[in-house]
Amino acid sequence: MQTSVTTRTAAELRADLLAVPIARVDGKAWQVPARLAALDRALAGRLGDVVRAGDFKGKRGETLLLFGGAELPARRVLLLGLGAEAELDLQGVRETAAAAVAAALARGAAQLALLAPAVRRPRPPALVQALVEGAVLASYRFDRYRRGDEDGKRRLAGLAVALERAADVRAARAAAATGAVLAESQNAARDLSNEPPNVLPPRALAKAAERIAGEVGLRCRVLELSELRKRKMGALLAVGGGSSNPPHVIVLEHGAPAARGRGGRGPRRRPPICLVGKGVTFDSGGLSIKPTANMVRMKHDMSGGAAVIGALRACALLRVPQHVVGVIGAVENMPSGTAYRPDDILTSMSGKTIEVGNTDAEGRLVLADVLHFARTEYQPAALVDVATLTGACAVALGPWAAAVLANQERIADAIRRAGDASGERFWPLPLWPMHKEHVKSQIADVRQVAGRDGGTIVGAAFLWHFAGDDVPWAHLDIAPVADTDRSTPIQPAGATGFGVRTLVEFVRSWR
């Protein structure tokens, strides 16, 4: 979808559908704003009439379709309710754009024009970025395996966002480009997570990461089975041991350190920010096998890895100045005669031994080795892992937020701020030294599981043993929000791509 920013008036915009956002109004007292006067005249006064008659009140999510006439280049005009202007936030702006896209697609429109709301807050650049993000996210469909349903495969060809002031256009165009990159990168993560597990086993995920890296200029290397054995990644290898699809570790890198001059002299290398993703391409539960109802949608268990790949893609395209490394543990958890067992004791890459209690708690084993690899290989300035780690997180937070747990309060706060700016909610859960003690084992260094209580905290406490205390580290449990079975204009059923925009905002703001 091509996006553009213009200062054409509502009466001048040529499109199959013109979307006009309007804040909540008092119908009888409402006067057509000067900005919409020409549009109202072209509609023979119908805009003012429907509002004053109470047919359109500007409530958030409300829509009303009007047909254009001979005086109007746009074929149809869609009024969109913004709700109270004082309550408008960036997520509301995204959802407004998504509603416009949904209406356009339902009517087979190829060209959509969207009038940027004339509001005091948010300011035009942030407003336009959010509009474009919402539009691109709403245009997403995963339908490559559907045949013969052309109506269901309609796509928008173009989006034009109209601003009131010419002075705002330059900054708004840059913001629109940023919004498009972020949303397209989130859609790329959605694509990876939506792929069926027979199509996207660990090796195919590695190939997809290599392809994306080549497209946007990231450096990529893939650690295959022999290298994982050489590095003694015993926890990750155990998880993958039951599958005929061997595990891989994917490393993506943006913003490599400056080369040193002669004699080893040169600018001092700044440590990178490391983003670590759980990439379990399918989770059967292993020998602790899941019931069928719980196994469905387990293709989405690699959503953390997909979010890291999407975030690195965006960092490359936005040319963020920070050095960023993404590490994804790609593995399939299956039962077989070679699968790991409850009661096994594993030796991780760090040398710490792990008592296994449940082979369906495999994600933390994958992350144990990948976190240690990232921390020791890159000595990062900050370490963030993203994982669909615990069902307990969904019980605690419902489908409305992800959890953040950290070894330092400042990195947890930074994640929350980045999430707020991106429209992705994170809620902090405690992580105290007593939790770290709680996961110590009587027969090994640590135990993988420790009863039902505090499941999300226990999972993070286990990871803390491998993330360490010397680097600011945050664990993002996105299990509640990584996928959904409920469609909304901005989010079709399936993978959400949650976390991509938060990770990029975190990278750009971390100090």
N, C-alpha and C positions, 0 to 999 in steps of 0.2 A: 504494500500500500504506500503510495507516494503522499507525503505530507507537505503542506505549504502554509505560510503565514502571510496574510494580506491585510490591507486597510480598506478594502471595498466595503460599502455599506450593505446592510441586509437586503436592500432593494436592488443591489447590483450583482449579487452573488449568483453565479450560474451553477446549478447543481440539480441532481435528481431529488435531493431532499435538503432543505435548509432547516437546521435545528436552532431554535431561539430559546436559550435559558432565561427564565424569569423568576425572580425571588417571590416569596409569599406576599400576597397583596390583600388589601381591603377592597373588594370588588367595586363597591359603589363609588368610593372616593378615588379610585385609580385613574391616573391620567397616562396616556401613552408617552413614554420617554421620548425626548427629542431624537435620540439615536434610532428609534423605531418608527418615527413619524412617517418617513417615506415608505417603509414597508406597510404600515397600516393603510396609507393611501392606495398603494398598489393592490391591497386586499380589500379595497372598497370599505374600509372601516371595520372589517370583521374582527381584527385583532382586539381593538378596544371593546367591541360589542361583547365578545365571548367572556372577557375578563369581568366587565361590569355586570354582566348577567349572572355571574357566579358559575359559569360552565368551566372556568379554569381559575384555580385559586393559587397556583404556584407552590403547592405542597411538594415536599421532596419526593421524587419518583413519579409525580403526576405527569401525564402527557395528553396532548390534544392535537389532532391532525387537522390542518386546513389545506385546501387545495388552492394553488396559485392560479392567477388569471393571466390574461394577455399582457398585462403591464409588468409581470414579474418573471425574471429569467428562471427562477427555481420552480420546479413542477409542483412540489409539495412543501408545506411549512409545518414543522413539528414544534409545538410549544412544550418546553421541558420545565418542570418545577424544580427549583433549587432549594425550597424551604426558606426559613428565616435567614436573611443575609448575615446576621450576627452569629449564627451557628454554622455557617459554611466553612468547611475545612477541605484540605486537599483530597482526602478520600471521597468526600461528597462530590468534588469536581470530577474525579476519575469516574465515579459511578454515573454522573450526568452524561459524560461523553459515552460511556458504555451503553446507556439507554438510547442515545442517538444512533449508535452503530446497530444495536439490535433492531430498532425501527427501520433503519435503512436496509438491512439485510432481509428483513421480513417482507419488504416491498420490492426487492430486487434492484435496489438503487446501486449504481456503480460509483457515483460521485456524491460525496457528503460535504456540505458546508456547515460549519459550526461557529456560531457567533460567540465569541468569548464574553462571559458575563461581565457587565460593567459594575464591579464591586470594589470596595476599598481594600479588602484583603480576601484572598492572597494577591500579591502584586503580579503584574503581567507575566514576567518570566516563569515564576513558579506555577501560575495559573495555566499557562500554555503547556508547560511540561506535563502537568497532571492531566490535562485534556488529552494530549497525545498518548500518554501512558494508558489512560482508560480506553481510548479508541483502539489502540493496537492490541491490548489485552482482550478486549471484547470481540475482536475480529478473529481470534484464534479458533481453529477447529482441528481436531485430530480425526481425519476421515479417509486416510490413505488406503484403508482396507475395505472401504465401502465401494460397491459397484452399482452403477445405474441410477443413482439418486442425485441427479444434477441440481435439483432445486435445493437440496441440502448442502451443496458445495458452493453456494454463492459467495463471492468475495467482493469486498470494496476495492476499487481501483485507486481512489484518491480521497484525501481529506484536506479541506482548506479551513484554516482557523482564521477568523476575521477579528482584528483588533480595532479599537476606536482611534488610538493615537499613533501617528506615524513614528513618533519618537521612541515608541516601545518595540518597534518591529525588529530591529537588529538583535537585541537581547533575546527577544521571544523566539526568533529563528534558531538561535543557538540552543535555547532551552527545548525547543521542539525536537531538535536533532538528538539531544541527550535523552529526552523522554522516549523517543523511538528506539534508541539503542538499548535502554534499560528494559523496555517492554518486549522487544524482540529477543533479548537474551533470556528473559523469563520464559518466553514462549519456546525457546530452544530447550530450556530445562524441562518444560512441560512435555515436549516431544520425546525426550529421552526417557522420562518416567512413564509415559503412556505406552511406549513400545512393549509388545508382548514378550514374555521371557524367553520364548523359543527363538525370537528374532534378536534379542539383545542379551546374550550371556556375557560373562566378563570380558572375553576377548573382543566381542562386538562393541561393547562400551568403550574399550580402549581405542578401537579403530575410529569410533565416532569422535572421541576426544582428539585424536590425531587429525581428523578431517577438520574439525572446528579450529584447532590450533593453526593449521595451514591456511585457513580462510582469513584469519584475523591477525596473524603474525605473532602468535604465542610460540614459545619453545615447549616441546613435549618430549618426554621420554617415558617408556613403559617398562616396568620391571616384571619380567616373566618368571615362570616357576623356578628355573635354575637360580636366578638371582635372588628370589625370595628365600630359597633354601640356603644360599650362601650367606645371606644376612640373618639367618636364623629367626625368621618371623614365624615362630612356632604357633602363636595364637591364631593368626590369620590363616596359616596353612591348615590348621586343624579344622577350621570352619569350612574351608574349601575341599577338605579331604574326602567328603562323601559324594562329590559331584564329578561327572566326567568332563566338566568344563573347568579347567584349571584357573586359579585366581591370578589376578594381575594387580599391580599398583601403578596408578597413573600419576605422573607429575607434570603439571603445567606451570609455566613461569612467564611472568610479564615484568618488563623493566629490569633486565639483568644489570648487575653492578658494572660500573665503569671499569674498563680495562686498566691494569696498572702499567706504569711506564717502565723504562729501563731500570734495572737494579731492584725491581720490586717496589719502586716508589710510585706514588700516584694518589688520587683522592681516596680518602678512607671509605670503605664500603659500609653502607648503612644496612643494618639487618632487615630482612624482609618481614612482611606480615604473612603468616602461613594460615591458609584456610584448608581444613581437613574435612573430607566428606565420607560418610558411610555409603558404599556402593554395592549393597547386597541385591543383585539383580533378580533374584527370587528367593523367598524364604519359606521353605516348607516346614520349618521348625527342626529339621534334622531328625534324629532318633526320638526326640521329644516332640513328635509330629503334631502339627496343628489339626484341629477339626476342619473339615472342608469349608465351613462358613468363615472361619478365621484365616484360611489360606487364600481365599479369593482376594484380589487386589494386592497381593504381596509382591507383584511386579513393582509396586511403588516403594518398596523398601530401599531402593537406591536413590530416593529423592534428595537426600543430603548430598550425595555425590553429584547429582544432576545440578543442584543449586550452586555448588562450587564451580562446576564447568561453566554454567551460565554467567556467574560472577566474573570469572577470569575472562570470558569472551567480552563482557562489557568493559572491563578494565582496559583491555587492549584497544577496543574501538574508541573509547573515550580518552585514551592516552593519559591515564592517570599517572602522576609523577612517581607514585610509590612503587617500590619493588614488592611484587606479590607472587607468592607460590601457592599453588593448589595441589593437594595430595588426596587421591581417592583410592580407597581400598575396594577393589571390584572382586566380588566373590559370590558364589551360589551355595546356599545352604541346603543340602539334600541328604536323605537317609540312604545308606548302603552298607555293605560289609566293611568299607574302609572309612566310614564316618566316625567322627569323634563321639565320645560317650559321656553321659553323666558319671561322675566319680573319676574321670581322667584328671591327671595333673599335667598341665602344659607349661612349657618354658617359653616365655615371650622373648621378643628381640632385646628387651632391656635386661634380660637375665632373671627377672622376677618370675616366680612360679605361680600358677593359677589353678585353683581347685574348681572344676566344672561341676555345676549343679543342675544345669538345664541347657540343652543344646539349642533351645529356642531363644536364648539370650545371647545370640551370636554377635550382634552388632558391637557390643562393648569389647569383644575379643578382637574383632577386626580393627577397631579404633585404637586399642591398646598398642598394637604394633605400629600403626600408621602415625599415631601421635608421637610415639617415641622416635620414629624415623624422621618426622618433620622437625622435632625439637633438636635432635642431635645432628642432623644433616645440615640444617640451615641456621641454627641459633637465632630464632626469630625475635622480632621486637614485640610481637603479639601472636597468640595462637588461638584460633577459633575452630571448633569442630561443629558440624551440622549433621544431625542424624534423626531418623525415625526410630528412636531408641526404645521407648517404653509405652505400652498401652496405658500404664498408670497415669501418664501425662494427660491423655485424653479424658480419663476419669476425673482428674483434678481440674482441668481447664475447659473441658468441652471443646467443640470445634471452632472456638473463637480466638485462640491465642496459642503461641508456643511458649515453652519455658526457657529461661536463661539461668544458668548456675555457673559460678565462677570462683576462682581462687583469689581474686581481688575485686573489690566493689567497683573500682573505677572502670574496669572493662565491662562489667555487667551494666553499669549506667550508660556507657558508650553504646552498647548494643541496643538498649532500650531507646535512646535518643535517635539512633539510626533507624530503628523500626518505626518510631513515631513519624519521622520525616518521610518514610517510605510507604506508610499506610499498612504496615505489618506489625501486629501486636505481639510483644514479648512480656511475659510476667516473671518476675524474679522468684526463685525458690531458694531456701537457705542451703548453704554448703559449709558445714562447720567441721573442725578437727575431729569431733566425736563421730561424724559420719565416716571419715576416713578410717578411724579405728574400727568402726562397726564392720567393715568389709574385710578385715584381716581374718585369715584362716588358721585353724589349729594344725593343719597338716601341710599347708603351703604358705606362700607369702600373702596371697590375697584369695578371696573366694569370689566367684563370678556372680552369685546371687546370695541374698541374705533375707529370705522370707518375703512376705507380701507387703509389709508396712513400708510406706515411703518409697515406693518402687522407683520413681523418677530420681529422687535424691540418691538412692543406693546406686543406681546406674552411673550417675555423675561422680559419686564418691569413688567408685571403682576406677573410673577414667582418671581421676585426680592423681592416683598412684603413678600414672604413666605420663601425665602432662607436667607434673612437678610443680614446684613453688617458685622457681627462678624466673619464669616467664609469665606475663599476664595471660591468663587462659580463660576462655568462656566456652561453655558447652550449651549448644542450642538443641533442645529436644523438640523437633517439629512434627512428631507423630500425630498430634491432633489436627494439623492443618496441611499436611503434605498432599492429601487428595480428598475429594469430596464426591458424594453421590447425588448432590443437589446442584442443579444448574441455576445460575443467575446471569444477568446480562454481561457482567465483567468476568465471570468464572463458569465456563461450561463444566459439566461433570467430568471427573478424571483428575489428572495431576494438576496441581496449582502453580508449581514453580516457586512456591513460597521460599523466601530467604534471599533470592538473587539481589533484589534491590537493597535490602538491608545490608548485605555483605558489602556491596559496592559503596554505599554511603558510609559504612564503618571504615572501610579502607581509606576513603577520601578524608575522613574527619579525625582519624586516630592520631594522637600526638604523644 
